[in-house]
């Protein structure tokens, strides 16, 4: 995940395609590994920061999309 998150950030990989393909699993895996990643980041602050940022971004987009859909009449 870290590698393709970097690719998405630098626009070497198409985010739209990867989001359609990996979004659900990436967010699940982020939640499953979050405590381990946070522990690793205590000694190595840059560990998995791209993966973490992408998972959180996509999750927040999903939350906003659901909220907007609920607010529509």
N, C-alpha and C positions, 0 to 999 in steps of 0.2 A: 504494500500500500504506500509506503514511503516513496518509493521510486515513481509510481504513477502520479502521486500527489505533487511531486516536484515537477514532473512533466506537464501537469495541468497548470501549475502556477506559472511556469515559463512559456506556456502556450505551445509546447511541442506536442502535446496530446490534446485531443478534442474533449473538453469537459462534458459537453452534452452527451456524447456517445458513452463515455465512461459512467456518467451519472445514471443513464438509463440501464446500463449493464450491471453496475456494482453498488449503487447507492444503498439499497437495503442491507446487503451483507456487510458493507464497509461500516455503516452505522452500528450494526449489531456487534461486529468485531471490536469496534472502538469501545463500546460499553463493556464488553467482556474483558478487554485488556486494559481498561482505563487505570485501574489501581496499580497494575504492574508498570505501565508507562509512567505514571506520576512518580512512582518510587524510583524508577530508573533516571528520571529527569532531576532528581535531587542531587545525584552525583554527576550527571551528564545532561545539562539543561537543554541541549539541542536534540536529544534522543526523540525520535518520532514526532517532531513538531509539525512537519508537513502533513502527516497522516492525521494527527490530532486536529489541526486547523481545518483540514478538508472535511473530516467527519462532523465537526461542530458546525461548519458553514452549511453543509447539506442538511443537517438536522434542523438548524434554525430556519432554513428555507422551507422545509416541510411543515414546520410548526406555523410559520407565517401563512403558508398556502392554505392549510386547514382552517386557520383562524379566519382568513379572508372568505373562504367558502362558507363558513358558518354564518358570517355576517351578511351575506347576500340574501335578499328576500326570495 
